[in-house]
Amino acid sequence: MARKLFLCALIGYLIGGINPAYVLAKIKGFDIRKHGSGNAGASNAVITMGKKFGLISALFDIFKAYASFKLAVYLFAETTFAGIVAGVSCIFGHIFPPLMRFRGGKGLACLGGVVLAFNPLVFLLLLAAELILVLIIDYICVVPITASIAFPIIYNVMEKDRIGALILGLATVVILFKHVENLKRIRNGTEIHLSFLWRRKKEIERLREKNVYDELVDRLEKDREQTED
């Protein structure tokens, strides 16, 4: 069984390493990790390339995690934890992609793909809850933080499977680690609000007034000018 689980992990990790935000940015002539928030994920694709490219990136990332989970279950149906291992490995591949020198995204959309593959109803309910939460708090980073904590608990309650929940918990630890800087920026008031999507200029001005994270603001202003051009 160990060999099959290793293959599940390898499948998930390699699929996870395909990063649409990075590829789309390269096609447009820049490295997404050097613009916007510096993250190679869907949220930064919105910041640097617009909502359309952010949506494409998010849907692709959800699908690749969903596909990793389902493919592992299909190939190794008799192997316990096949889907969970492949899904978590896909999240790791997205966050630490080998072809991008292990500097990828932060795993939110991939986590969504794992949840969707596990149970579509859970995905919809968790999505609805997170949308309400993010609209109240106005910080997108609360979604991966709370969802990555909630899902292993939900999984364990539904499946009565502590080992599977612990495997999912590995992804939780990594996702939380990747969002430490976001939490620090929330504390000092320099984290980008979700309302940036419809109040871009005002949000840039707010960050500029903070005089704490000028490098990010400079990149945002430059990206906005390039987008407008």
N, C-alpha and C positions, 0 to 999 in steps of 0.2 A: 504493500500500500504506500510505503514511503516514496518509492520511485514514481508512482502515479501522482502523488501529491506534489512531488517536485516538478513533474511535467505540467501540472495545473498552474503551479506558481510561475513557471517559465513562460507559459502561454500568456498568462495575465500580465506579467511584467513587460514582455515584448510588445504586446498590443497597447499597453498603457503608455509606452514610450513614444507612441505616435502622437505628436502634439499639434493640433490644428491651428491654434493661435500663433505658434511659432512659425509654422509653414506659411500661413496667410500673410503674416508680417514680412517674411522673407520675400514672398512674391511681390509685395508692395515696396520692397527695397530697404527694410530696416530690421534690426534685431529687437523684438518686443521686450526683451529683458533689459534693454537700455533706454526704454521710454516709459512714460506713464508711471505706474506704481512699481515697475521693474519685475512684475510677475508674468510668467508665461502661461496665462490662463484666460478663461472667458471674460472675467471681469476687467482685466487690463486690455483685452481686445476691444471691449466697449469704449474704454477711455481713449485708446490710441487709434482705433480704426472705425468706431461707430457701432451702433446697436446691431446692425445686420451681421457684421462679422463676429460680434460677441455672441449672438444667437447661434450662428453656425458653429462656432467653437464649442459652446455649451452643449448643443445637441450631439455633436460628434463625440465629445467626452462622455456624455451619458451613454451613448450607444456603445462605445468601445468597452466600457465596464460591463454593461448589460450583455454584450456579445461574449466577453471573456467568461462571465459566470455561466451563461447558457451553453457555450461551447464545451467548457470543462465538464458540465453535468452530462452533456450528450456523449462525449468521448469516454468518460469514466463514470458512468451512471451508478456502478456498484461501489464506488469509492466515497466514503463518508467525508464530508467537508470539501468536496471537489469544487463546487461553485463558490463557496465562501473563500477558499484559499486563492482561487483564480481572481475573484473580485477584489480582494484585499491587495493582491500582488499587482493588479492593474492600477490601483490607487498609488502604490509605491512606484510603479513604472512612470506614472504621470508626474509625480513629485520629483523623482530622481531618474530622469531619462538618460540612458547610457550615451546616446548620440548627441546629447546637449550638455555634456559634462556634468550631468546630474543636477542641473538647474532648471527645473520645470515649473509646474503650477502648484496649487495648494490643495487640490483633490476634491473640491466641493462637488463638481458635476459628476466626477467618477463615483463618488459616494452615492449620489443620486441614482446612478446606473445600477449599482449593487442593490440598493433598496428596491428599485423597480423590478429587477430580476428576481428578487426574493418574493415580493408580493406587491402587485400594482396598487391595491387598495391602501396598503401601508404607505406607499410612495405618495399617493394623492393626499392622504390625511396629513402626513408629515410635511408635504409641500405647502398645504393650506395653512398649517400652524406656523411654519417658518415665514410665510409671506406676511401673515398678520404681525408676527414678532418684528420682522425687519422694517415694516412700515411704521411701527410704533417707535422703535429704537433708532431707525435711520442709519444703521451701519450694516453693510452687507456681510461683514466678517462674523457677525453673530450667528449666521446661518450654519456655516461649516462647524463652528465651535459647538453649538447646541445640538445640531443634527448628529454629529459624530459621537456625541455622548449618549443621545437618546436612542439611536438605532440599536446598538448592542443590547441595551436594556430591553427594548421592545422585542428584539429577536429572542432573547432568553426567556422572556415571559411567554411568547407564543410557541416556541419550540422546545422549551425546557432543556436547553442545550448549552451548558456552561462553557464547554470547550469551544464551540462555535462562536459564542459571545466573546470569549477571550481572544480568539483570532481576529474578530472584528475590532476588539479593543486595541490591537496593535496599530490599526489604521487611525483610531482615535488619538492615540499618543502622538503619532507623527503629525496628524493634522493640527492638533493643539500646539505642538512645537512650532509648526510653520506659521502660526498666527500670534506668536508671542509679541512680535513687533507691532502688529495691529492693535493689540491690547494696550501696549505702551503708548501708541499714538492716540488712542481713545482717551487715555488718562490725561495726556497733555493737550488734547483738543486739536490734533493735527491729522486725525484719520479722515479719509474722504467719506462724506455722507452719501447715502444712496440717492438722495435728491440731486446729486451731481448730474444724474442722467437728464434731468429737465431744467436744472439751474446751474449749468456749467460755469458761466462767467461769475455768478455770485459766489459759488463755492470756491473758485480759484481766488477771488478777492478775500474771502474769509481766511483761507489758508495763508495768503500773503500777509495778512494783518498779524498772524501769529508769530512771524519771524523766527520760526523754529525749524521748519522743514523746507527751506527755500529751494533746495535742489529739486524736490518733487514738484513744487509749484512752477519752477522754471521749465521743467519737462512738460508739464501739463499745458502751459501757455504755448510752448513751441509746438506741441502736438495739435493743439486747437488751431493754431495758425496754418499748419500744414494741411489739416483737414478742411479748413475753410477755403484754402487755395485750390 
